[in-house]
Amino acid sequence: MGIDIRKPLGVGGINSNINIFSSRVGFGNNIGGDRFESTSVNRFVTENYIQSALMSNPQIKNILKEMNAPTKLNLKELQELSENHSKETQNIAAGIINNLPKALKQHVDVKAVKDAAYLHDLGKVLIPAEILNKNGKLTDAEKEIMHRHSELGYEILKNSGLDNKTLNLIKYHHQNASHTGYPKVPQDFFADLNLQILSAADKYSALIEPRVYKAPMSKDQALAIIYKDVAKGNLHPFVFKALKNYAEQTVKISKSNNFAQ
């Protein structure tokens, strides 16, 4: 059963009808179930694991062939992910979850979201470096190649022992309720609460980070961009409000630490 919001929620007066509890979730049925191994998912963000996946899953090389890209592992990107973006996205996702209303929080598969947040961009280690780190606007052809990273991440991890909920979060972390993201999805695809949390965390992390093609945005600049997803009906206002609260908390902590020094 879904929540049908008809009144403003204190985040700009948006009236949202986003249904975030549906029988069409598509990310597994036992919400909150913990069927994972206790070992950290960090074990998948290694050269040895990815090389093993390349050997055991021919679909990875098929995708690279379609991209006309070499089978070459970008070790610099692997280190960058493990030390920065992956950790930051995981921290933001946890912050969003912690700031959700209790009634919503109990519907989040916390472990699946956190694990997917850490692993969501693993496929980027197989995207050609000249595209991944291009200092300028990507061409349409380059965008198509870049968009394959989520599928590549899914295929790298498909035989890892992660459950389908986590794997699908990784594969579809650039999709949304309007189905305007990637990869393509069937008409009945449903962007559930877990996916919305992951997508918002990933986008906020990417916006506030420095990249070769852009300077880091401020908290307010990043939130203003993400708020557009609320207006489009792709992000539930409660998820946005939780992100906003987390962002404000981290800024306060940062200022407090700087003052203490």
C-alpha positions as CSV (number, residue, x, y, z in Angstrom):
1,M,0.0,0.0,0.0
2,G,1.3,3.4,-0.8
3,I,1.3,6.8,0.8
4,D,-0.7,9.4,-1.2
5,I,0.5,12.8,-0.1
6,R,-2.1,15.5,-0.8
7,K,-0.7,18.4,1.4
8,P,2.5,20.4,1.4
9,L,5.3,18.8,3.3
10,G,7.4,21.8,4.4
11,V,9.9,21.5,1.5
12,G,8.5,24.1,-0.8
13,G,4.9,23.2,-0.9
14,I,5.2,20.3,-3.4
15,N,2.1,18.1,-3.5
16,S,3.5,14.6,-4.2
17,N,1.6,11.5,-5.3
18,I,4.7,9.4,-5.5
19,N,3.9,5.9,-4.3
20,I,6.9,4.5,-2.5
21,F,5.4,1.3,-1.1
22,S,4.2,-0.8,-3.9
23,S,3.8,-4.5,-4.6
24,R,5.7,-3.8,-7.9
25,V,8.9,-2.9,-6.1
26,G,11.0,-5.3,-8.2
27,F,13.9,-5.3,-5.7
28,G,13.1,-8.4,-3.7
29,N,10.2,-9.2,-1.3
30,N,11.5,-9.5,2.2
31,I,12.1,-5.9,3.1
32,G,14.6,-5.6,5.9
33,G,15.8,-9.1,5.5
34,D,19.5,-9.6,6.0
35,R,20.7,-12.4,3.9
36,F,24.2,-11.0,3.3
37,E,27.5,-12.4,4.4
38,S,29.0,-10.5,7.3
39,T,32.2,-9.8,5.3
40,S,32.4,-6.2,4.0
41,V,31.5,-5.4,0.4
42,N,34.9,-3.7,0.2
43,R,36.2,-7.1,-1.0
44,F,34.6,-6.5,-4.4
45,V,36.4,-3.3,-5.0
46,T,39.7,-4.9,-5.8
47,E,41.7,-5.7,-8.9
48,N,41.7,-9.4,-8.2
49,Y,37.9,-9.6,-7.8
50,I,37.2,-7.6,-11.0
51,Q,39.7,-9.6,-13.1
52,S,38.0,-12.8,-11.8
53,A,34.6,-11.4,-12.8
54,L,35.9,-10.6,-16.3
55,M,37.0,-14.2,-16.6
56,S,33.8,-15.8,-15.3
57,N,31.2,-13.6,-16.9
58,P,31.4,-13.3,-20.7
59,Q,28.6,-10.7,-20.8
60,I,31.0,-8.1,-19.5
61,K,33.2,-8.4,-22.5
62,N,30.1,-8.5,-24.8
63,I,29.1,-5.1,-23.4
64,L,32.6,-3.7,-23.9
65,K,32.6,-5.0,-27.5
66,E,29.3,-3.2,-28.1
67,M,31.0,-0.1,-26.7
68,N,34.0,-0.7,-28.9
69,A,36.1,-0.3,-25.8
70,P,39.1,-2.3,-24.7
71,T,39.0,-4.7,-21.8
72,K,41.2,-2.5,-19.6
73,L,40.8,-2.0,-15.9
74,N,41.3,1.6,-14.7
75,L,43.1,1.2,-11.4
76,K,43.3,4.9,-10.7
77,E,39.5,5.1,-10.9
78,L,39.2,2.0,-8.7
79,Q,41.2,3.7,-6.0
80,E,39.3,7.0,-6.4
81,L,36.0,5.2,-6.0
82,S,37.1,3.2,-2.9
83,E,38.6,6.2,-1.2
84,N,36.2,9.0,-2.1
85,H,32.9,8.8,-4.1
86,S,31.8,5.4,-3.0
87,K,32.4,6.1,0.7
88,E,30.8,9.6,0.4
89,T,27.7,8.2,-1.3
90,Q,27.4,5.5,1.3
91,N,27.6,8.1,4.1
92,I,25.0,10.4,2.4
93,A,22.6,7.4,1.9
94,A,23.0,6.5,5.6
95,G,22.4,10.2,6.5
96,I,19.2,10.3,4.4
97,I,17.9,7.1,6.1
98,N,18.7,8.4,9.6
99,N,16.7,11.6,8.8
100,L,13.6,9.9,7.4
101,P,10.4,9.8,9.5
102,K,10.2,6.6,11.6
103,A,7.2,5.3,9.6
104,L,9.3,5.5,6.4
105,K,12.6,4.3,7.8
106,Q,11.1,0.9,8.7
107,H,10.5,0.3,5.0
108,V,14.1,0.8,4.0
109,D,16.4,-2.1,3.4
110,V,19.3,-0.4,5.1
111,K,22.0,-2.9,4.3
112,A,20.9,-3.2,0.6
113,V,21.0,0.6,0.2
114,K,24.4,1.0,2.0
115,D,26.0,-1.9,0.1
116,A,24.6,-0.6,-3.3
117,A,25.8,2.9,-2.4
118,Y,29.3,1.7,-2.0
119,L,29.3,-0.5,-5.1
120,H,27.0,1.5,-7.5
121,D,29.8,3.0,-9.7
122,L,32.1,-0.1,-9.9
123,G,31.4,-0.4,-13.6
124,K,33.2,2.9,-14.2
125,V,36.5,1.1,-13.8
126,L,35.9,-0.4,-17.3
127,I,34.9,2.9,-19.0
128,P,37.7,4.3,-21.1
129,A,39.6,6.9,-19.1
130,E,39.5,9.4,-22.0
131,I,35.7,9.4,-21.7
132,L,35.4,9.1,-17.9
133,N,37.8,11.9,-17.2
134,K,37.2,14.1,-20.3
135,N,37.7,17.8,-19.5
136,G,34.7,19.0,-21.5
137,K,31.3,18.1,-22.7
138,L,30.7,14.5,-23.8
139,T,29.4,13.8,-27.3
140,D,26.2,11.8,-27.7
141,A,28.3,8.7,-28.5
142,E,30.5,9.2,-25.4
143,K,27.4,9.6,-23.3
144,E,26.0,6.3,-24.5
145,I,29.3,4.6,-23.5
146,M,29.3,6.4,-20.1
147,H,25.7,5.2,-19.5
148,R,26.8,1.6,-19.7
149,H,28.7,1.8,-16.4
150,S,25.6,0.8,-14.4
151,E,25.1,-2.3,-16.4
152,L,28.8,-3.1,-16.2
153,G,28.7,-2.8,-12.4
154,Y,25.7,-5.1,-12.3
155,E,27.5,-7.7,-14.4
156,I,30.8,-7.5,-12.4
157,L,28.8,-8.2,-9.3
158,K,26.1,-10.6,-10.6
159,N,27.9,-13.7,-9.4
160,S,29.3,-12.2,-6.2
161,G,26.6,-13.6,-3.9
162,L,24.9,-10.2,-3.4
163,D,21.1,-10.6,-3.5
164,N,18.9,-9.4,-6.3
165,K,17.7,-6.3,-4.4
166,T,21.2,-4.9,-4.1
167,L,22.2,-5.9,-7.6
168,N,19.2,-4.2,-9.1
169,L,19.8,-1.0,-7.1
170,I,23.3,-0.9,-8.6
171,K,22.0,-1.6,-12.1
172,Y,19.2,1.0,-11.9
173,H,20.7,3.8,-9.8
174,H,20.3,6.2,-12.7
175,Q,16.6,5.4,-13.3
176,N,13.6,7.1,-11.9
177,A,9.8,7.1,-11.6
178,S,9.4,8.7,-15.0
179,H,11.7,6.1,-16.7
180,T,13.8,8.8,-18.2
181,G,17.1,7.5,-16.8
182,Y,19.2,4.5,-17.9
183,P,19.3,1.6,-18.7
184,K,15.9,1.2,-20.3
185,V,13.3,-0.4,-18.2
186,P,9.8,-2.0,-18.8
187,Q,6.7,0.1,-18.3
188,D,6.0,-1.5,-15.0
189,F,9.4,-0.7,-13.5
190,F,9.0,0.9,-10.1
191,A,11.4,3.3,-8.5
192,D,10.9,2.4,-4.8
193,L,12.1,4.1,-1.7
194,N,15.4,2.3,-1.6
195,L,16.2,3.4,-5.2
196,Q,15.2,7.0,-4.5
197,I,17.5,7.2,-1.5
198,L,20.5,5.7,-3.5
199,S,19.9,8.0,-6.5
200,A,19.6,11.1,-4.3
201,A,22.8,10.2,-2.4
202,D,24.7,9.6,-5.6
203,K,23.6,12.8,-7.2
204,Y,24.3,15.0,-4.2
205,S,27.8,13.4,-3.8
206,A,28.6,13.9,-7.4
207,L,27.5,17.6,-7.3
208,I,29.5,18.6,-4.3
209,E,32.7,16.7,-5.4
210,P,35.3,18.3,-7.6
211,R,35.6,16.7,-11.0
212,V,38.1,17.3,-13.9
213,Y,35.2,18.9,-15.8
214,K,33.6,21.0,-13.0
215,A,34.2,22.7,-9.7
216,P,32.4,21.4,-6.6
217,M,29.0,22.9,-5.9
218,S,27.9,24.3,-2.6
219,K,25.3,22.5,-0.5
220,D,22.6,25.0,-1.6
221,Q,23.5,24.7,-5.3
222,A,23.4,20.9,-5.2
223,L,20.1,20.8,-3.2
224,A,18.5,23.3,-5.7
225,I,19.3,20.9,-8.6
226,I,18.0,17.8,-6.7
227,Y,14.8,19.6,-5.8
228,K,13.9,19.6,-9.5
229,D,13.5,15.9,-9.2
230,V,10.8,16.5,-6.5
231,A,9.0,18.9,-8.9
232,K,9.2,16.3,-11.7
233,G,7.7,13.6,-9.4
234,N,10.9,11.5,-9.4
235,L,11.9,12.0,-5.8
236,H,9.6,11.9,-2.8
237,P,9.6,15.1,-0.7
238,F,10.3,13.1,2.5
239,V,13.5,11.8,0.9
240,F,14.5,15.3,-0.2
241,K,13.8,16.7,3.2
242,A,15.9,14.0,4.8
243,L,18.8,14.8,2.4
244,K,18.4,18.5,3.2
245,N,18.5,17.9,6.9
246,Y,21.6,15.6,6.6
247,A,23.4,18.2,4.4
248,E,22.7,21.0,6.9
249,Q,23.9,18.8,9.8
250,T,27.2,18.0,8.0
251,V,27.8,21.7,7.3
252,K,27.3,22.5,11.0
253,I,29.7,19.8,12.1
254,S,32.3,21.0,9.6
255,K,32.0,24.6,10.8
256,S,32.2,23.4,14.4
257,N,35.3,21.4,13.7
258,N,37.0,24.3,11.9
259,F,36.1,26.6,14.8
260,A,37.6,24.1,17.3
261,Q,40.9,24.2,15.4
